[in-house]
């Protein structure tokens, strides 16, 4: 397998892992009542929170959701 193919495969796997993590974080935030919903919309990640639609890159959504979840779980 060429270096370029290996690089493409690694990038694909990293993206897949990130999307799985994002989905898990979104589901956890929904379960905690922090957001109303989440999903992909036109290349952006959509988060429904307090009647607002937040659109951000998947890379920005991961730390955003992590921070939301941490804000309620650290005191437990």
Number of C-alpha atoms within 10 A of each C-alpha: 5 7 8 9 10 11 11 12 12 12 12 12 12 12 14 12 12 15 16 12 13 22 16 14 21 25 18 16 20 18 12 14 12 18 20 18 16 21 15 15 11 7 10 16 20 20 22 16 15 9 8 10 14 13 19 17 12 19 14 12 20 20 13 14 21 15 12 15 19 11 11 12 10 7 6 4
